[in-house]
Amino acid sequence: MPRIAVIDYELCHPDKCGNFLCARLCPVNRKDEDCIVKKDRIEGSAKRLRPFIIEETCIGCGVCVNKCPFGAISIVNTPEQLQEQPIHRFGENEFVMFRLPVPAKGVVGLLGSNGTGKSTVMRILSGQTKPNMGMYGTDATKDISKFYRGSELQEYFRELEKQSKKTVYKPQQVSMIPKVTSGKVSDLLGEAMIRELELRNCADRDIAALSGGELQRLAIGVALSREADIYYIDEPSSYLDVRQRINVAKTIRRHAQDKYFMVVEHDLATLDFLADKIHVFYGVPGTYGIVSKPYAVRNGINAFLDGYLPDDNVRIRESTVFEEVERTTKSGSVLASFGEMSHKAGDFELSVQKGEIYRNEVLGVLGANALGKTTFAKILAEGHASLSKKIAISYKPQYIETDYEGPVRNVLQGVSDSDDFPILARQLDAGRLMDKSAKNLSGGELQRVAILLCLAKKADVYLLDEPSAHLDVDQRLAVAKAIRGRTAMVIDHDLLFLSYISDRTMLFMGEPGKYGEAEAMGLREGFNKFLKDAGVTFRRDEESRRPRANKPESVKDREQKESGEYFYS
């Protein structure tokens, strides 16, 4: 497949572009040959006349791509060295997947941009999606078994077809759990798993009342409690703080000693700590994805960040550079101050020391889950009485969901006229989302829309709760750049993300679910106190300068603990 044509039919509106503008302008069609043709397409229970691009006759001129007013068409050339049959294609002019990662004993990590097929291959390998080898509407499981003749995947698919291989899949969107499951945590997990995942404080709590981190650990616990041959875990670190991420990674590794695990993860420090080997995913998001050969973890992550995969001999992206930036303690004049705050909700008590909000400063808020960070954000967003003056706050909540079926541009209508909107939309790559149904957005897409909605509003302070959730590495860095330079408070658990954007920190300490105490302080002081409490040390990778968690009790771990430098010695 030297050329791939993909049409996003949710964005395609032939009746609004002058009656199939792409077909009328196509140079091949204008020569009375077939390239873009009109055919019926089944969409739900209805048939609709849609354009289809014949890839064999497409000359790749780009006219239809550039002239489509909705940005619905993508035509790309695949790498020259990719001379092989696809593993799966969702339909004519839809996403194409090439190759599959190989399950192995221990933990296999999957790393790559959103939209390059990580969840797709997890569904294929777990048996939820039947691979069709590019032949739409067919089940080619037997063909794929022949395709992988002589490899580990041949026997894997044979056993999957005979249903003799048991798989467990932990999905990405844990916020949906309360909608499909009721009861208490202790109804779903045994005592050992509750202890292992540190859920004792919420064991008798109703599932509907759990925080994001508690829902994540519940979902992981339910998956690990089931007996299976291979476990597929999609983004286990979302909503978890650093200590919980390391603890979950340790838990998965313990269970993986004699089992097969495959994990999708965007937190590079967690992935480095968790995986035994990784596959890198590359391609064009939403158009096609390719799975690399397996790499040793450190080499694979660094190759992904460098943008060049030596074993595949292909450049996949621009190089990512992790800058080391020294922050001043106070970045500007005081915008507003707040007095001491206390808040009680049931058995939980929150105490916040007085502090200041400085102009053009990003205050990074970190701490364990269930210590009151989101509660504090809501108190400020609602305009707490202790604020020295009234300020306009634009707030992005932790959980984002919508049942609105209209286009995204309608959701953004109130901010689309702001001066910042065009720049932010480009930074967050939101252009292609404008005509999509808000209800049908993925977790990462919905996150970017919510961030755009927050940052495009005119406000004195921008308050964002966990903006990195469900975003890949590049998207997190793009969001960080969009936030830098603003007066903002950002709650997050990705230490790379927070260290990149923060001028100071607000550290939350205490006992999760019982009490929380918060105080603003310098960046290094806050990170060191937090990591010391978590018992984890981080260093910078010598090659990529990215953060890496030291292995517990390693020489580097002991040295940093002895020096008191828990963060980037």
Secondary structure, DSSP 8 states (H G I E B T S, - for coil): --EEEEE-TTT--GGGTTSSHHHHH-HHHHTT--SEEEEEEEETTEEEEEEEE-TTT-----HHHHH-TT--EEEEE--TT--S--SEESSTTS-EEE------BEEEEEEE-TTSSHHHHHHHHTTSS---TT-TT---HHHHHHHTTTSHHHHHHHHHHTT-S-EEEE-S-GGGHHHH--SBHHHHS-HHHHHHTT-GGGTTSBGGG--HHHHHHHHHHHHHHS--SEEEEE-TTTT--HHHHHHHHHHHHHHTTSSEEEEE---HHHHHHH-SEEEEEEEETTTEEEE---EEHHHHHHHHHHTEETTTTEE-S-----------S--S-EEEEE--EEEEETTEEEEE--EEEETT-EEEEEE-TTSSHHHHHHHHHT--TTBSS---EEEE-S-------SBHHHHTTTTTTSTTHHHHHHHTT-GGGTTSBGGG--HHHHHHHHHHHHHTS--SEEEEESTTTT--HHHHHHHHHHHTTS-EEEE-S-HHHHHHH-SEEEEEEEETTTEEEEEEEEHHHHHHHHHHHHT--EEE-TTT--EEE--TT-HHHHHHHHHT--B--
